[in-house]
């Protein structure tokens, strides 16, 4: 896409372990446009966090390694050794657990100021004043006093706000939020999500939201990429993903969700377990759990196929023109 602020193509990440090589991310591709919120969803261990951490240069090498693929931020190669100036300055990240991601021995204000000193060459005084301003923008009460406190003196919701302030310090073009509401109660979750939407509107930034919470996706996202076993298996708008689920895995997710419109609907869990990524399947990763599996699914990996005339795509052989029609088929165009 020519208007993409971030373009990822065929990204693959592996890890060497005592048990063998884990193929954590397998040929992931996606685009992010300016001002857009892209949600990457999937169950734990599907490769969501590894994907974005590789873009931010946070994969320890060894044991990890990017085996192939490319990632371009405004035509600049994120995977090259010279990309350090992009991360932190043009791409900020909110981590899953702020309690373990912030330095417990440094004051909150100093941690935010450090970002400005490193990336924008602010003086220490200027950076500390800006840190107080950022805490105020994220609705932390008494920001001047709070800036001089340590992480253990903050609640979980306030720590998450402080981390958002740190991520936004350099006014990045892209904000990556990795499970930003996982450890928070529902009231604080709603406040954090609303804060992110407000700051996105004010700054015009793009957001990559990593989550397994489909309710958060429905509230926040414009586009959605569904991951399974290290691959993106379906992409589309929020309406496509929720109301026209095309891949059997996404259908299974929808059938396992409660619904306000159908309170008496019986939930159907997805049977079986995800495949072993030490030795990924030769064909479709979802084959052994899929109620529509065909012989071709076990032998040949499917490719992303357009489901309709929009951007809706599914990595499933059922959308091939030669696929048979099932009695209970995946929804087709």
C-alpha positions as protocol buffer text, in pm:
chain_id: "A"
residue {
  index: 1
  type: UNK
  ca { x: 0 y: 0 z: 0 }
}
residue {
  index: 2
  type: UNK
  ca { x: 148 y: 333 z: -104 }
}
residue {
  index: 3
  type: UNK
  ca { x: -3 y: 528 z: 190 }
}
residue {
  index: 4
  type: UNK
  ca { x: 125 y: 290 z: 457 }
}
residue {
  index: 5
  type: UNK
  ca { x: 323 y: 439 z: 741 }
}
residue {
  index: 6
  type: UNK
  ca { x: 438 y: 86 z: 833 }
}
residue {
  index: 7
  type: UNK
  ca { x: 465 y: -207 z: 592 }
}
residue {
  index: 8
  type: UNK
  ca { x: 564 y: -555 z: 714 }
}
residue {
  index: 9
  type: UNK
  ca { x: 625 y: -834 z: 464 }
}
residue {
  index: 10
  type: UNK
  ca { x: 693 y: -1207 z: 525 }
}
residue {
  index: 11
  type: UNK
  ca { x: 835 y: -1157 z: 874 }
}
residue {
  index: 12
  type: UNK
  ca { x: 965 y: -1480 z: 1032 }
}
residue {
  index: 13
  type: UNK
  ca { x: 1114 y: -1511 z: 1382 }
}
residue {
  index: 14
  type: UNK
  ca { x: 1268 y: -1818 z: 1545 }
}
residue {
  index: 15
  type: UNK
  ca { x: 1409 y: -1899 z: 1889 }
}
residue {
  index: 16
  type: UNK
  ca { x: 1675 y: -2154 z: 1980 }
}
residue {
  index: 17
  type: UNK
  ca { x: 1578 y: -2347 z: 2294 }
}
residue {
  index: 18
  type: UNK
  ca { x: 1694 y: -2662 z: 2471 }
}
residue {
  index: 19
  type: UNK
  ca { x: 1401 y: -2842 z: 2310 }
}
residue {
  index: 20
  type: UNK
  ca { x: 1479 y: -2727 z: 1957 }
}
residue {
  index: 21
  type: UNK
  ca { x: 1394 y: -2433 z: 1732 }
}
residue {
  index: 22
  type: UNK
  ca { x: 1060 y: -2259 z: 1794 }
}
residue {
  index: 23
  type: UNK
  ca { x: 916 y: -2101 z: 1479 }
}
residue {
  index: 24
  type: UNK
  ca { x: 730 y: -1831 z: 1669 }
}
residue {
  index: 25
  type: UNK
  ca { x: 634 y: -1602 z: 1379 }
}
residue {
  index: 26
  type: UNK
  ca { x: 581 y: -1739 z: 1028 }
}
residue {
  index: 27
  type: UNK
  ca { x: 559 y: -1513 z: 724 }
}
residue {
  index: 28
  type: UNK
  ca { x: 356 y: -1232 z: 881 }
}
residue {
  index: 29
  type: UNK
  ca { x: 257 y: -941 z: 655 }
}
residue {
  index: 30
  type: UNK
  ca { x: 43 y: -635 z: 728 }
}
residue {
  index: 31
  type: UNK
  ca { x: 13 y: -262 z: 659 }
}
residue {
  index: 32
  type: UNK
  ca { x: -66 y: 28 z: 889 }
}
residue {
  index: 33
  type: UNK
  ca { x: -187 y: 364 z: 760 }
}
residue {
  index: 34
  type: UNK
  ca { x: -163 y: 703 z: 930 }
}
residue {
  index: 35
  type: UNK
  ca { x: -422 y: 756 z: 1203 }
}
residue {
  index: 36
  type: UNK
  ca { x: -541 y: 393 z: 1188 }
}
residue {
  index: 37
  type: UNK
  ca { x: -581 y: 147 z: 1474 }
}
residue {
  index: 38
  type: UNK
  ca { x: -480 y: -207 z: 1380 }
}
residue {
  index: 39
  type: UNK
  ca { x: -563 y: -479 z: 1632 }
}
residue {
  index: 40
  type: UNK
  ca { x: -361 y: -802 z: 1622 }
}
residue {
  index: 41
  type: UNK
  ca { x: -562 y: -1067 z: 1806 }
}
residue {
  index: 42
  type: UNK
  ca { x: -521 y: -1432 z: 1894 }
}
residue {
  index: 43
  type: UNK
  ca { x: -470 y: -1670 z: 2184 }
}
residue {
  index: 44
  type: UNK
  ca { x: -162 y: -1671 z: 2406 }
}
residue {
  index: 45
  type: UNK
  ca { x: 148 y: -1801 z: 2229 }
}
residue {
  index: 46
  type: UNK
  ca { x: 27 y: -1727 z: 1875 }
}
residue {
  index: 47
  type: UNK
  ca { x: 310 y: -1479 z: 1805 }
}
residue {
  index: 48
  type: UNK
  ca { x: 140 y: -1141 z: 1860 }
}
residue {
  index: 49
  type: UNK
  ca { x: 391 y: -993 z: 2102 }
}
residue {
  index: 50
  type: UNK
  ca { x: 694 y: -1145 z: 1928 }
}
residue {
  index: 51
  type: UNK
  ca { x: 585 y: -978 z: 1604 }
}
residue {
  index: 52
  type: UNK
  ca { x: 582 y: -626 z: 1747 }
}
residue {
  index: 53
  type: UNK
  ca { x: 885 y: -682 z: 1970 }
}
residue {
  index: 54
  type: UNK
  ca { x: 1087 y: -779 z: 1664 }
}
residue {
  index: 55
  type: UNK
  ca { x: 984 y: -450 z: 1501 }
}
residue {
  index: 56
  type: UNK
  ca { x: 1100 y: -261 z: 1811 }
}
residue {
  index: 57
  type: UNK
  ca { x: 1432 y: -444 z: 1828 }
}
residue {
  index: 58
  type: UNK
  ca { x: 1343 y: -607 z: 2161 }
}
residue {
  index: 59
  type: UNK
  ca { x: 1405 y: -969 z: 2062 }
}
residue {
  index: 60
  type: UNK
  ca { x: 1723 y: -1092 z: 2236 }
}
residue {
  index: 61
  type: UNK
  ca { x: 1960 y: -1228 z: 1971 }
}
residue {
  index: 62
  type: UNK
  ca { x: 2055 y: -1500 z: 2052 }
}
residue {
  index: 63
  type: UNK
  ca { x: 1843 y: -1699 z: 2128 }
}
residue {
  index: 64
  type: UNK
  ca { x: 1604 y: -1524 z: 1888 }
}
residue {
  index: 65
  type: UNK
  ca { x: 1664 y: -1437 z: 1525 }
}
residue {
  index: 66
  type: UNK
  ca { x: 1471 y: -1284 z: 1238 }
}
residue {
  index: 67
  type: UNK
  ca { x: 1520 y: -1536 z: 960 }
}
residue {
  index: 68
  type: UNK
  ca { x: 1365 y: -1334 z: 679 }
}
residue {
  index: 69
  type: UNK
  ca { x: 1121 y: -1058 z: 596 }
}
residue {
  index: 70
  type: UNK
  ca { x: 1128 y: -680 z: 594 }
}
residue {
  index: 71
  type: UNK
  ca { x: 960 y: -398 z: 782 }
}
residue {
  index: 72
  type: UNK
  ca { x: 953 y: -44 z: 644 }
}
residue {
  index: 73
  type: UNK
  ca { x: 866 y: 265 z: 845 }
}
residue {
  index: 74
  type: UNK
  ca { x: 819 y: 544 z: 591 }
}
residue {
  index: 75
  type: UNK
  ca { x: 1059 y: 361 z: 358 }
}
residue {
  index: 76
  type: UNK
  ca { x: 1320 y: 317 z: 635 }
}
residue {
  index: 77
  type: UNK
  ca { x: 1422 y: -40 z: 717 }
}
residue {
  index: 78
  type: UNK
  ca { x: 1326 y: -118 z: 1078 }
}
residue {
  index: 79
  type: UNK
  ca { x: 1519 y: -445 z: 1081 }
}
residue {
  index: 80
  type: UNK
  ca { x: 1855 y: -287 z: 995 }
}
residue {
  index: 81
  type: UNK
  ca { x: 2117 y: -202 z: 1255 }
}
residue {
  index: 82
  type: UNK
  ca { x: 2069 y: 170 z: 1188 }
}
residue {
  index: 83
  type: UNK
  ca { x: 1704 y: 176 z: 1295 }
}
residue {
  index: 84
  type: UNK
  ca { x: 1768 y: 263 z: 1661 }
}
residue {
  index: 85
  type: UNK
  ca { x: 1682 y: 629 z: 1602 }
}
residue {
  index: 86
  type: UNK
  ca { x: 1333 y: 532 z: 1479 }
}
residue {
  index: 87
  type: UNK
  ca { x: 1238 y: 327 z: 1784 }
}
residue {
  index: 88
  type: UNK
  ca { x: 1140 y: 538 z: 2082 }
}
residue {
  index: 89
  type: UNK
  ca { x: 1150 y: 854 z: 1871 }
}
residue {
  index: 90
  type: UNK
  ca { x: 894 y: 768 z: 1601 }
}
residue {
  index: 91
  type: UNK
  ca { x: 756 y: 444 z: 1749 }
}
residue {
  index: 92
  type: UNK
  ca { x: 652 y: 419 z: 2114 }
}
residue {
  index: 93
  type: UNK
  ca { x: 546 y: 109 z: 2304 }
}
residue {
  index: 94
  type: UNK
  ca { x: 324 y: 40 z: 2603 }
}
residue {
  index: 95
  type: UNK
  ca { x: 420 y: -291 z: 2762 }
}
residue {
  index: 96
  type: UNK
  ca { x: 192 y: -556 z: 2906 }
}
residue {
  index: 97
  type: UNK
  ca { x: 294 y: -521 z: 3271 }
}
residue {
  index: 98
  type: UNK
  ca { x: 401 y: -170 z: 3376 }
}
residue {
  index: 99
  type: UNK
  ca { x: 506 y: -291 z: 3722 }
}
residue {
  index: 100
  type: UNK
  ca { x: 788 y: -498 z: 3572 }
}
residue {
  index: 101
  type: UNK
  ca { x: 856 y: -272 z: 3273 }
}
residue {
  index: 102
  type: UNK
  ca { x: 934 y: 46 z: 3467 }
}
residue {
  index: 103
  type: UNK
  ca { x: 1259 y: 75 z: 3663 }
}
residue {
  index: 104
  type: UNK
  ca { x: 1172 y: 40 z: 4035 }
}
residue {
  index: 105
  type: UNK
  ca { x: 1483 y: 235 z: 4141 }
}
residue {
  index: 106
  type: UNK
  ca { x: 1408 y: 550 z: 3935 }
}
residue {
  index: 107
  type: UNK
  ca { x: 1149 y: 818 z: 3993 }
}
residue {
  index: 108
  type: UNK
  ca { x: 863 y: 821 z: 3742 }
}
residue {
  index: 109
  type: UNK
  ca { x: 949 y: 1168 z: 3618 }
}
residue {
  index: 110
  type: UNK
  ca { x: 1313 y: 1077 z: 3563 }
}
residue {
  index: 111
  type: UNK
  ca { x: 1217 y: 773 z: 3353 }
}
residue {
  index: 112
  type: UNK
  ca { x: 996 y: 985 z: 3126 }
}
residue {
  index: 113
  type: UNK
  ca { x: 1260 y: 1261 z: 3109 }
}
residue {
  index: 114
  type: UNK
  ca { x: 1528 y: 1011 z: 3008 }
}
residue {
  index: 115
  type: UNK
  ca { x: 1337 y: 939 z: 2686 }
}
residue {
  index: 116
  type: UNK
  ca { x: 1341 y: 1309 z: 2595 }
}
residue {
  index: 117
  type: UNK
  ca { x: 1709 y: 1351 z: 2679 }
}
residue {
  index: 118
  type: UNK
  ca { x: 1812 y: 1052 z: 2464 }
}
residue {
  index: 119
  type: UNK
  ca { x: 1586 y: 1105 z: 2162 }
}
residue {
  index: 120
  type: UNK
  ca { x: 1527 y: 1481 z: 2152 }
}
residue {
  index: 121
  type: UNK
  ca { x: 1842 y: 1607 z: 2328 }
}
residue {
  index: 122
  type: UNK
  ca { x: 1646 y: 1807 z: 2584 }
}
residue {
  index: 123
  type: UNK
  ca { x: 1828 y: 1949 z: 2884 }
}
residue {
  index: 124
  type: UNK
  ca { x: 1757 y: 1769 z: 3212 }
}
residue {
  index: 125
  type: UNK
  ca { x: 1547 y: 2058 z: 3344 }
}
residue {
  index: 126
  type: UNK
  ca { x: 1348 y: 2093 z: 3021 }
}
residue {
  index: 127
  type: UNK
  ca { x: 1291 y: 1716 z: 3010 }
}
residue {
  index: 128
  type: UNK
  ca { x: 1168 y: 1704 z: 3371 }
}
residue {
  index: 129
  type: UNK
  ca { x: 926 y: 1993 z: 3309 }
}
residue {
  index: 130
  type: UNK
  ca { x: 796 y: 1814 z: 3000 }
}
residue {
  index: 131
  type: UNK
  ca { x: 758 y: 1490 z: 3200 }
}
residue {
  index: 132
  type: UNK
  ca { x: 528 y: 1668 z: 3445 }
}
residue {
  index: 133
  type: UNK
  ca { x: 327 y: 1804 z: 3151 }
}
residue {
  index: 134
  type: UNK
  ca { x: 295 y: 1454 z: 3002 }
}
residue {
  index: 135
  type: UNK
  ca { x: 171 y: 1312 z: 3333 }
}
residue {
  index: 136
  type: UNK
  ca { x: -91 y: 1588 z: 3339 }
}
residue {
  index: 137
  type: UNK
  ca { x: -198 y: 1502 z: 2982 }
}
residue {
  index: 138
  type: UNK
  ca { x: -256 y: 1141 z: 3089 }
}
residue {
  index: 139
  type: UNK
  ca { x: -480 y: 1265 z: 3375 }
}
residue {
  index: 140
  type: UNK
  ca { x: -254 y: 1176 z: 3666 }
}
residue {
  index: 141
  type: UNK
  ca { x: -352 y: 1400 z: 3960 }
}
residue {
  index: 142
  type: UNK
  ca { x: -87 y: 1626 z: 4115 }
}
residue {
  index: 143
  type: UNK
  ca { x: 161 y: 1551 z: 3834 }
}
residue {
  index: 144
  type: UNK
  ca { x: 438 y: 1762 z: 3989 }
}
residue {
  index: 145
  type: UNK
  ca { x: 433 y: 1557 z: 4309 }
}
residue {
  index: 146
  type: UNK
  ca { x: 376 y: 1227 z: 4134 }
}
residue {
  index: 147
  type: UNK
  ca { x: 676 y: 1282 z: 3906 }
}
residue {
  index: 148
  type: UNK
  ca { x: 900 y: 1259 z: 4213 }
}
residue {
  index: 149
  type: UNK
  ca { x: 754 y: 927 z: 4327 }
}
residue {
  index: 150
  type: UNK
  ca { x: 869 y: 571 z: 4253 }
}
residue {
  index: 151
  type: UNK
  ca { x: 666 y: 304 z: 4071 }
}
residue {
  index: 152
  type: UNK
  ca { x: 571 y: 122 z: 4393 }
}
residue {
  index: 153
  type: UNK
  ca { x: 383 y: 436 z: 4502 }
}
residue {
  index: 154
  type: UNK
  ca { x: 152 y: 420 z: 4198 }
}
residue {
  index: 155
  type: UNK
  ca { x: -160 y: 207 z: 4149 }
}
residue {
  index: 156
  type: UNK
  ca { x: -185 y: -26 z: 3849 }
}
residue {
  index: 157
  type: UNK
  ca { x: -396 y: 219 z: 3650 }
}
residue {
  index: 158
  type: UNK
  ca { x: -163 y: 510 z: 3728 }
}
residue {
  index: 159
  type: UNK
  ca { x: 141 y: 302 z: 3628 }
}
residue {
  index: 160
  type: UNK
  ca { x: -22 y: 231 z: 3294 }
}
residue {
  index: 161
  type: UNK
  ca { x: -87 y: 604 z: 3248 }
}
residue {
  index: 162
  type: UNK
  ca { x: 274 y: 679 z: 3334 }
}
residue {
  index: 163
  type: UNK
  ca { x: 389 y: 427 z: 3074 }
}
residue {
  index: 164
  type: UNK
  ca { x: 160 y: 588 z: 2816 }
}
residue {
  index: 165
  type: UNK
  ca { x: 315 y: 925 z: 2905 }
}
residue {
  index: 166
  type: UNK
  ca { x: 662 y: 779 z: 2851 }
}
residue {
  index: 167
  type: UNK
  ca { x: 563 y: 623 z: 2519 }
}
residue {
  index: 168
  type: UNK
  ca { x: 414 y: 953 z: 2399 }
}
residue {
  index: 169
  type: UNK
  ca { x: 705 y: 1169 z: 2515 }
}
residue {
  index: 170
  type: UNK
  ca { x: 855 y: 1204 z: 2166 }
}
residue {
  index: 171
  type: UNK
  ca { x: 515 y: 1233 z: 1994 }
}
residue {
  index: 172
  type: UNK
  ca { x: 560 y: 909 z: 1797 }
}
residue {
  index: 173
  type: UNK
  ca { x: 384 y: 842 z: 1469 }
}
residue {
  index: 174
  type: UNK
  ca { x: 305 y: 485 z: 1587 }
}
residue {
  index: 175
  type: UNK
  ca { x: 205 y: 369 z: 1934 }
}
residue {
  index: 176
  type: UNK
  ca { x: 227 y: -6 z: 2001 }
}
residue {
  index: 177
  type: UNK
  ca { x: 12 y: -120 z: 2293 }
}
residue {
  index: 178
  type: UNK
  ca { x: 81 y: -476 z: 2405 }
}
residue {
  index: 179
  type: UNK
  ca { x: -214 y: -596 z: 2616 }
}
residue {
  index: 180
  type: UNK
  ca { x: -245 y: -249 z: 2777 }
}
residue {
  index: 181
  type: UNK
  ca { x: -544 y: -338 z: 2998 }
}
residue {
  index: 182
  type: UNK
  ca { x: -472 y: -700 z: 3097 }
}
residue {
  index: 183
  type: UNK
  ca { x: -402 y: -647 z: 3469 }
}
residue {
  index: 184
  type: UNK
  ca { x: -662 y: -372 z: 3523 }
}
residue {
  index: 185
  type: UNK
  ca { x: -1021 y: -385 z: 3647 }
}
residue {
  index: 186
  type: UNK
  ca { x: -1296 y: -304 z: 3398 }
}
residue {
  index: 187
  type: UNK
  ca { x: -1343 y: 57 z: 3515 }
}
residue {
  index: 188
  type: UNK
  ca { x: -974 y: 141 z: 3477 }
}
residue {
  index: 189
  type: UNK
  ca { x: -966 y: -51 z: 3147 }
}
residue {
  index: 190
  type: UNK
  ca { x: -1235 y: 178 z: 3007 }
}
residue {
  index: 191
  type: UNK
  ca { x: -1046 y: 486 z: 3124 }
}
residue {
  index: 192
  type: UNK
  ca { x: -718 y: 371 z: 2967 }
}
residue {
  index: 193
  type: UNK
  ca { x: -884 y: 288 z: 2634 }
}
residue {
  index: 194
  type: UNK
  ca { x: -1065 y: 621 z: 2626 }
}
residue {
  index: 195
  type: UNK
  ca { x: -738 y: 798 z: 2706 }
}
residue {
  index: 196
  type: UNK
  ca { x: -563 y: 621 z: 2416 }
}
residue {
  index: 197
  type: UNK
  ca { x: -841 y: 718 z: 2174 }
}
residue {
  index: 198
  type: UNK
  ca { x: -829 y: 1081 z: 2289 }
}
residue {
  index: 199
  type: UNK
  ca { x: -451 y: 1102 z: 2256 }
}
residue {
  index: 200
  type: UNK
  ca { x: -468 y: 935 z: 1914 }
}
residue {
  index: 201
  type: UNK
  ca { x: -720 y: 1195 z: 1799 }
}
residue {
  index: 202
  type: UNK
  ca { x: -512 y: 1482 z: 1940 }
}
residue {
  index: 203
  type: UNK
  ca { x: -178 y: 1360 z: 1798 }
}
residue {
  index: 204
  type: UNK
  ca { x: -297 y: 1192 z: 1476 }
}
residue {
  index: 205
  type: UNK
  ca { x: -89 y: 883 z: 1552 }
}
residue {
  index: 206
  type: UNK
  ca { x: -145 y: 523 z: 1444 }
}
residue {
  index: 207
  type: UNK
  ca { x: -193 y: 245 z: 1700 }
}
residue {
  index: 208
  type: UNK
  ca { x: -107 y: -124 z: 1688 }
}
residue {
  index: 209
  type: UNK
  ca { x: -312 y: -292 z: 1959 }
}
residue {
  index: 210
  type: UNK
  ca { x: -206 y: -640 z: 2074 }
}
residue {
  index: 211
  type: UNK
  ca { x: -480 y: -822 z: 2262 }
}
residue {
  index: 212
  type: UNK
  ca { x: -681 y: -1140 z: 2304 }
}
residue {
  index: 213
  type: UNK
  ca { x: -983 y: -944 z: 2428 }
}
residue {
  index: 214
  type: UNK
  ca { x: -1230 y: -915 z: 2141 }
}
residue {
  index: 215
  type: UNK
  ca { x: -1439 y: -662 z: 2335 }
}
residue {
  index: 216
  type: UNK
  ca { x: -1141 y: -425 z: 2337 }
}
residue {
  index: 217
  type: UNK
  ca { x: -1097 y: -485 z: 1964 }
}
residue {
  index: 218
  type: UNK
  ca { x: -1459 y: -394 z: 1893 }
}
residue {
  index: 219
  type: UNK
  ca { x: -1419 y: -70 z: 2085 }
}
residue {
  index: 220
  type: UNK
  ca { x: -1080 y: 43 z: 1954 }
}
residue {
  index: 221
  type: UNK
  ca { x: -987 y: -101 z: 1615 }
}
residue {
  index: 222
  type: UNK
  ca { x: -1038 y: 1 z: 1254 }
}
residue {
  index: 223
  type: UNK
  ca { x: -865 y: -303 z: 1101 }
}
residue {
  index: 224
  type: UNK
  ca { x: -803 y: -646 z: 1258 }
}
residue {
  index: 225
  type: UNK
  ca { x: -546 y: -918 z: 1193 }
}
residue {
  index: 226
  type: UNK
  ca { x: -627 y: -1256 z: 1351 }
}
residue {
  index: 227
  type: UNK
  ca { x: -319 y: -1468 z: 1433 }
}
residue {
  index: 228
  type: UNK
  ca { x: -298 y: -1841 z: 1491 }
}
residue {
  index: 229
  type: UNK
  ca { x: 13 y: -2059 z: 1528 }
}
residue {
  index: 230
  type: UNK
  ca { x: 249 y: -1778 z: 1428 }
}
residue {
  index: 231
  type: UNK
  ca { x: 55 y: -1679 z: 1114 }
}
residue {
  index: 232
  type: UNK
  ca { x: -205 y: -1420 z: 1024 }
}
residue {
  index: 233
  type: UNK
  ca { x: -509 y: -1625 z: 923 }
}
residue {
  index: 234
  type: UNK
  ca { x: -761 y: -1348 z: 860 }
}
residue {
  index: 235
  type: UNK
  ca { x: -756 y: -972 z: 805 }
}
residue {
  index: 236
  type: UNK
  ca { x: -1034 y: -723 z: 756 }
}
residue {
  index: 237
  type: UNK
  ca { x: -1232 y: -440 z: 908 }
}
residue {
  index: 238
  type: UNK
  ca { x: -1393 y: -476 z: 1250 }
}
residue {
  index: 239
  type: UNK
  ca { x: -1726 y: -536 z: 1078 }
}
residue {
  index: 240
  type: UNK
  ca { x: -1574 y: -810 z: 860 }
}
residue {
  index: 241
  type: UNK
  ca { x: -1411 y: -990 z: 1151 }
}
residue {
  index: 242
  type: UNK
  ca { x: -1712 y: -978 z: 1384 }
}
residue {
  index: 243
  type: UNK
  ca { x: -2007 y: -1003 z: 1146 }
}
residue {
  index: 244
  type: UNK
  ca { x: -1863 y: -1196 z: 849 }
}
residue {
  index: 245
  type: UNK
  ca { x: -1600 y: -1427 z: 1005 }
}
residue {
  index: 246
  type: UNK
  ca { x: -1436 y: -1614 z: 719 }
}
residue {
  index: 247
  type: UNK
  ca { x: -1167 y: -1838 z: 869 }
}
residue {
  index: 248
  type: UNK
  ca { x: -1285 y: -2138 z: 1076 }
}
residue {
  index: 249
  type: UNK
  ca { x: -1063 y: -2027 z: 1367 }
}
residue {
  index: 250
  type: UNK
  ca { x: -1226 y: -1685 z: 1375 }
}
residue {
  index: 251
  type: UNK
  ca { x: -1566 y: -1850 z: 1352 }
}
residue {
  index: 252
  type: UNK
  ca { x: -1470 y: -2061 z: 1651 }
}
residue {
  index: 253
  type: UNK
  ca { x: -1371 y: -1751 z: 1846 }
}
residue {
  index: 254
  type: UNK
  ca { x: -1706 y: -1587 z: 1772 }
}
residue {
  index: 255
  type: UNK
  ca { x: -1897 y: -1899 z: 1876 }
}
residue {
  index: 256
  type: UNK
  ca { x: -1709 y: -1905 z: 2207 }
}
residue {
  index: 257
  type: UNK
  ca { x: -1807 y: -1544 z: 2290 }
}
residue {
  index: 258
  type: UNK
  ca { x: -2106 y: -1434 z: 2491 }
}
residue {
  index: 259
  type: UNK
  ca { x: -2354 y: -1208 z: 2313 }
}
residue {
  index: 260
  type: UNK
  ca { x: -2580 y: -934 z: 2446 }
}
residue {
  index: 261
  type: UNK
  ca { x: -2818 y: -1005 z: 2158 }
}
residue {
  index: 262
  type: UNK
  ca { x: -2835 y: -1379 z: 2232 }
}
residue {
  index: 263
  type: UNK
  ca { x: -2800 y: -1416 z: 2611 }
}
residue {
  index: 264
  type: UNK
  ca { x: -2923 y: -1778 z: 2606 }
}
residue {
  index: 265
  type: UNK
  ca { x: -2690 y: -1891 z: 2327 }
}
residue {
  index: 266
  type: UNK
  ca { x: -2484 y: -2200 z: 2418 }
}
residue {
  index: 267
  type: UNK
  ca { x: -2112 y: -2128 z: 2389 }
}
residue {
  index: 268
  type: UNK
  ca { x: -1904 y: -2369 z: 2182 }
}
residue {
  index: 269
  type: UNK
  ca { x: -1536 y: -2404 z: 2280 }
}
residue {
  index: 270
  type: UNK
  ca { x: -1279 y: -2482 z: 2011 }
}
residue {
  index: 271
  type: UNK
  ca { x: -1175 y: -2849 z: 2053 }
}
residue {
  index: 272
  type: UNK
  ca { x: -813 y: -2964 z: 2057 }
}
residue {
  index: 273
  type: UNK
  ca { x: -492 y: -2770 z: 2111 }
}
residue {
  index: 274
  type: UNK
  ca { x: -272 y: -2539 z: 1900 }
}
residue {
  index: 275
  type: UNK
  ca { x: 4 y: -2710 z: 1697 }
}
residue {
  index: 276
  type: UNK
  ca { x: 357 y: -2758 z: 1825 }
}
residue {
  index: 277
  type: UNK
  ca { x: 567 y: -2474 z: 1682 }
}
residue {
  index: 278
  type: UNK
  ca { x: 884 y: -2678 z: 1731 }
}
residue {
  index: 279
  type: UNK
  ca { x: 756 y: -2867 z: 1429 }
}
residue {
  index: 280
  type: UNK
  ca { x: 478 y: -2669 z: 1259 }
}
residue {
  index: 281
  type: UNK
  ca { x: 231 y: -2855 z: 1037 }
}
residue {
  index: 282
  type: UNK
  ca { x: 319 y: -2892 z: 670 }
}
residue {
  index: 283
  type: UNK
  ca { x: -23 y: -2764 z: 569 }
}
residue {
  index: 284
  type: UNK
  ca { x: -273 y: -2546 z: 753 }
}
residue {
  index: 285
  type: UNK
  ca { x: -194 y: -2488 z: 1121 }
}
residue {
  index: 286
  type: UNK
  ca { x: -561 y: -2514 z: 1213 }
}
residue {
  index: 287
  type: UNK
  ca { x: -625 y: -2835 z: 1017 }
}
residue {
  index: 288
  type: UNK
  ca { x: -654 y: -3077 z: 1312 }
}
residue {
  index: 289
  type: UNK
  ca { x: -906 y: -2856 z: 1492 }
}
residue {
  index: 290
  type: UNK
  ca { x: -1109 y: -2751 z: 1189 }
}
residue {
  index: 291
  type: UNK
  ca { x: -1457 y: -2902 z: 1132 }
}
residue {
  index: 292
  type: UNK
  ca { x: -1423 y: -2831 z: 757 }
}
residue {
  index: 293
  type: UNK
  ca { x: -1073 y: -2976 z: 703 }
}
residue {
  index: 294
  type: UNK
  ca { x: -1001 y: -3136 z: 365 }
}
residue {
  index: 295
  type: UNK
  ca { x: -711 y: -3351 z: 248 }
}
residue {
  index: 296
  type: UNK
  ca { x: -542 y: -3051 z: 83 }
}
residue {
  index: 297
  type: UNK
  ca { x: -537 y: -2872 z: 421 }
}
residue {
  index: 298
  type: UNK
  ca { x: -300 y: -3127 z: 572 }
}
residue {
  index: 299
  type: UNK
  ca { x: -55 y: -3127 z: 280 }
}
residue {
  index: 300
  type: UNK
  ca { x: -38 y: -2772 z: 147 }
}
residue {
  index: 301
  type: UNK
  ca { x: -27 y: -2441 z: 338 }
}
residue {
  index: 302
  type: UNK
  ca { x: -312 y: -2212 z: 233 }
}
residue {
  index: 303
  type: UNK
  ca { x: -249 y: -1856 z: 121 }
}
residue {
  index: 304
  type: UNK
  ca { x: -444 y: -1539 z: 199 }
}
residue {
  index: 305
  type: UNK
  ca { x: -742 y: -1526 z: -35 }
}
residue {
  index: 306
  type: UNK
  ca { x: -975 y: -1231 z: -90 }
}
residue {
  index: 307
  type: UNK
  ca { x: -1314 y: -1302 z: 65 }
}
residue {
  index: 308
  type: UNK
  ca { x: -1490 y: -1013 z: -106 }
}
residue {
  index: 309
  type: UNK
  ca { x: -1412 y: -691 z: -290 }
}
residue {
  index: 310
  type: UNK
  ca { x: -1293 y: -515 z: 29 }
}
residue {
  index: 311
  type: UNK
  ca { x: -971 y: -576 z: 224 }
}
residue {
  index: 312
  type: UNK
  ca { x: -1119 y: -888 z: 386 }
}
residue {
  index: 313
  type: UNK
  ca { x: -883 y: -1187 z: 341 }
}
residue {
  index: 314
  type: UNK
  ca { x: -868 y: -1539 z: 484 }
}
residue {
  index: 315
  type: UNK
  ca { x: -586 y: -1796 z: 486 }
}
residue {
  index: 316
  type: UNK
  ca { x: -810 y: -2093 z: 415 }
}
residue {
  index: 317
  type: UNK
  ca { x: -857 y: -2342 z: 130 }
}
residue {
  index: 318
  type: UNK
  ca { x: -1236 y: -2315 z: 171 }
}
residue {
  index: 319
  type: UNK
  ca { x: -1222 y: -1985 z: -15 }
}
residue {
  index: 320
  type: UNK
  ca { x: -1050 y: -2134 z: -315 }
}
residue {
  index: 321
  type: UNK
  ca { x: -1272 y: -2142 z: -624 }
}
residue {
  index: 322
  type: UNK
  ca { x: -1241 y: -2522 z: -644 }
}
residue {
  index: 323
  type: UNK
  ca { x: -1336 y: -2585 z: -280 }
}
residue {
  index: 324
  type: UNK
  ca { x: -1658 y: -2781 z: -220 }
}
residue {
  index: 325
  type: UNK
  ca { x: -1953 y: -2615 z: -47 }
}
residue {
  index: 326
  type: UNK
  ca { x: -2017 y: -2757 z: 302 }
}
residue {
  index: 327
  type: UNK
  ca { x: -2349 y: -2804 z: 475 }
}
residue {
  index: 328
  type: UNK
  ca { x: -2223 y: -2574 z: 750 }
}
residue {
  index: 329
  type: UNK
  ca { x: -1971 y: -2370 z: 556 }
}
residue {
  index: 330
  type: UNK
  ca { x: -1749 y: -2085 z: 646 }
}
residue {
  index: 331
  type: UNK
  ca { x: -1931 y: -1772 z: 534 }
}
residue {
  index: 332
  type: UNK
  ca { x: -1852 y: -1708 z: 172 }
}
residue {
  index: 333
  type: UNK
  ca { x: -1897 y: -1395 z: -44 }
}
